[in-house]
Amino acid sequence: MCFQLCFLTEDLKLPTLGIHGIVKLYGYCYQDSNDIPDTLTAITELGSPLEMIQLLQTSWEDRFRICLSLVRLLHYLAHSPLGSVTLLDFRPRQFVIVDGELKVTDLDDASIEESSCTSNSDCFMEFPARNFTLPCSVEGRCQNMNEKRNLYNAYRFFFTYLLPHSAPPSLRPLLDKIVNATGELHWGIDETAAQLERVLNLYKSGEYLQNTTRILKSEYRRLPEAFIPDENYRCWPSYHHKGCLLSVFDVNEAMEICDSYSQCKAFVLTNQTTWTGRQLVFFKAASNHIMPDPDKITYVKVTD
């Protein structure tokens, strides 16, 4: 005997898992056969497996987005209707990337149990490189243990690798402060989330550029509705593997970037933006062949 039943959450009038940072559940299939008895298969949204080596080769902006989405998830778990939720299996393979953001796929090892205690020594958290002892509350529970376990795992698996590396120089002090504070568990998830949101605001608004000296070394000629199709050179990290495609807040930042590369002789403003609203710009090694393009603006270096 063999039969299979499949349901969509819409058919059953069940809510999908629409919580920020958790993959959506679209439905499930129940199968019963001689070969596969009593099997339940979940149907969820599709995400890309987390490959840390590939992430290290992406732009800082995209890596920051992953860390920010993770912190937003941990903030929700710390204040969920069920209580503080900890992810006992926090390895990167438990996460996928969906539309540029990190989402957890497996909640089988999630727990809302806060450890009971009679003294601080009962609130011992052991990790491969660090150990922590948390305070025991008057109610006989280890204070914020679920939250702090999630936060330290985020630090050791994600923050140390993804946050400071190739970040804008003016943001590095704040990012280093975030990494150090989470690595020592000096902050809880509320403060960590607030500081990462602050970084996002500084980056999106361009305020991070206000404390830097913006002196242009070269002059540029503006060519509206123009594009340089070739003359590419590679830079890292780049949004394009065969060229130098970076995001900028404004034209002045694009000029500063071009000045910082000895091979840059021109750049092209595209009509594409990143998730933060920053404009994507192609940096070019020459301007020998310029073509018309109504959606682009080219700036050519005229002095060095």
N, C-alpha and C positions, 0 to 999 in steps of 0.2 A: 504494500500500500504506500502511495506517495501523494502528498498534496502540498501546495504552497499558497500562502496568502500574503498579499502585499497591501500596505496601507500608506497613504500620504497623510501627513498631519492635518492637511486641510479637510480631507474626507472625515477624519475622526474628530474634527473641530478641536484639535489639540494645539496649543501654542508651540511654535518652534523655539529652539534655544537661541533667542535673539540677543542674549546678553553680550555686551561688548567683550570680545576676547575669547569667546567660546564658539566653536564651529556650530553652525545651524543644523538642526535635525529636520530633514525633509520627509522622512517616513521610515518604515521598516518592513521587512519580509520575514514571515515565519514559515519554516519548511520542516516537514516531517517525512522521512523516508527510511528505508531499511539501511541505506548507506550513511545517511546524515540525520540521525534522530534529533528532534527538538532543537533546531538551529534558528537563532534569531539574528538577522543581519540588519544593521542600521544603515540608513541612507543619509549621508551628510553632504554639506557643501564641500567642494573640492579645493584643496590647498596644495602648495608646493612643499615638499619636505625641506626641513631646515638643514642647510649645508653651511657650516660655519666658515669653511675655507672660501666658499664663494661669497659669503657675506662680507668677509674682510676685503674683498676686491671691489665692493660697491661703494657708492658715494657715502660720505658721512651723513648727509641728509637722510638717506634711506635707512642707514643703520640706526640713526637717532629715532626714526619713526618706529622701528621695531622695539627699541627699548621703551619708548613712550607708550606704545600699545600694551606692552607687558606690564608696565607700572599701573596703567589704568585698569587692567584685569586684576592685578593684585589688590588694588584699592577696593574694587568691587568685592573680591573674595573676603577681604578683611571686614567688610561692613554688610555682608549678605544677609538676607532675611533669616537664613538658617544659623547665623552666627559666623564667627571667624573660621574660614575654610583654609586648610593647608593642603598643598599638593605634595604627597609623600614621594611620588616619583616625578622629579622635576627635570629629568634629563631632556636635552634639546629634541630628542626623537619624539617626545610627547607633544610637540608643537608643529604647526604648519604656518606657512605664509599665505594669506588671502588678501589680494588687492593691496599688497605692500605692508600689511599689518600682521602681527603675530597673534595666533589663536591656539588655544589648547584643544587637543582632540580627545584626550582620554581622562575622564574623571573617576575612573574605577578606584584609583588610589587616593582620592580626596577624602579628607576627614575633618569633622567639626569638633572632635574631642580635644579639649584643652587638658593637658596633663595635670593630674592632681599632685599636691605636694604638702609636706609638713614643714619644710625648710628650703632655703635657697639651693642647697646642694641637690635637692630632688629635681631642680629645673636646669638640668645639664643638657646642652646641645652639642653634639660632636659632629665635626666635619673633617674631611681629610687633612686640611691645612690649619684649621682653627677650631677651638672649643669656646663655648660661651656658657655662662651661668646667669640665668635670669632670676629676677626676684619672685618670691612666693607671696601671693596676695593673702590678705586676711581671710578671704573666702576659701583658701586652700587650693588655689589654681595658679599655675605658672603664668605670669603676666605676659600676654601678647606672644606666646610661644609660636602659635600657628603663623601669625603675621611675620614674626622675625625669621622663622625658618624659610618662608617663601622669599623674603627680602634678601637674605644672605645667599640663597641659591640663585636668585636673579643676579646678584653681584658676581658670584664666581663663575656662572655659566655665560652671562651676557654682558654686564656692564664693563668688566675689566677689558674685554676684547673689542667691544663695539662703540663705546661712548667717547673716549678721549682721542682715539687714533684719527689723525688728519682732520680734526675739528678746527673751525675758525680760531685763530690764535687768541682773540679777545674773549672767546667763550671757554678756553681751556681752564682758567682758574676755577670757574664755577663748576665745570664738569669734573675736574679733579676733586673738588670738595664733595660733590655728590658721590663719586666712586669711593672716596676714603670714608665718608660718613656711613655708607651702607656696608662697606667692608668691615667696619668696626661696630656696626649695629648701634651707632649713636643716634640715628634717626629711625622713626617708624615710617610706615607707608604713607601717612598723611603728609609729613614734611617732605619725603622723597618725591611724592607726586607733585606737590606744590612747586618744588624747585625745578623739576623737569618741565612743568608747564611754564615756568618763568623762562627757561631756556628757549622753549618754543616761541614765546612772545617776543623775546629779544631778537630771535632769528627772523621771524616773519615780518616784524616791523622795521627791521634794519637798525634798531638801536645798538646792536652789537658793533656797528661800524662807527658809532659816535666817539668812542674812546680811542680810536686809532688815527694815526697821522695819515691823511689822504693827500699825498703829494704826487702828482702825475709827472713822470719823466718825459713823456712824449706827447705830441699833438696828434690828433686824429681828424681825418676828413670824413664827414657823414655822407653816405650814399643811400638815399631812400629807394625802396623798391628794387633792391639789388642783392645778389647772392653770389658767393664764390663756391662753385660745385666741387672743386678738388682742393689741392694744396693743403691736405690734412697733415697733422702730426699727432702723435700719441702723447697723452698725459695720463696721470693716474692720481686719484680715481676719476673715471670718466663715464658718462652715460652712454657712450658709444665706443665699442671696442676697437674701431679702426680710426678714430679721430679723437679730438679733444672737445668734448661737449660737457659744459659745466653749467650750473645754475648761478644766477647773480641776482642781487637785490635791485640794482639800478645800473645805468650805463657807466657811471664812475667806477663802480666795482669791477665791471668788465674791463675797463681801461687799466685799472690797477693790476688785474690778473694778467692781461696781455703784456704789460710792462715787466711783470715778474718772470716771464718766459722769454729767453733769448731768441727762440725760434719763432715767436709770435709776431706777425707783421700786419694782421688784420683780424677782425672778428665779425660774426654775423648774428644779429638778434633774430631769433625765431619767434613764431607766435605760439609756441608751446610753453607750458608752465609745469612745475612740479607740484606735489601735493600741498606744499606750503604757499603756492602762488608765485614762486620765484620763476624768473624767465630763463629759459634754456638758451645758451649761447655757444656757437661753434667758433673755436679759435683756429686761425689759419696761419700757415707758414709763408704764404705769399698772396699777392692779389693780381696775378698776371691775367687771369681769365675771370671776368665778372659778367654775370648774366642777369637779365631782368627777372624779378620775382616780386609780385605785389604784396606778399605776406612777410617780407623780410627787409631788414635794414642792415647795411654793411658799414663798418667803420674801418678805415685804412690808416695805418700809422704813417705819418709824413715826416716825423723827426725822431731821432733817437737821443 
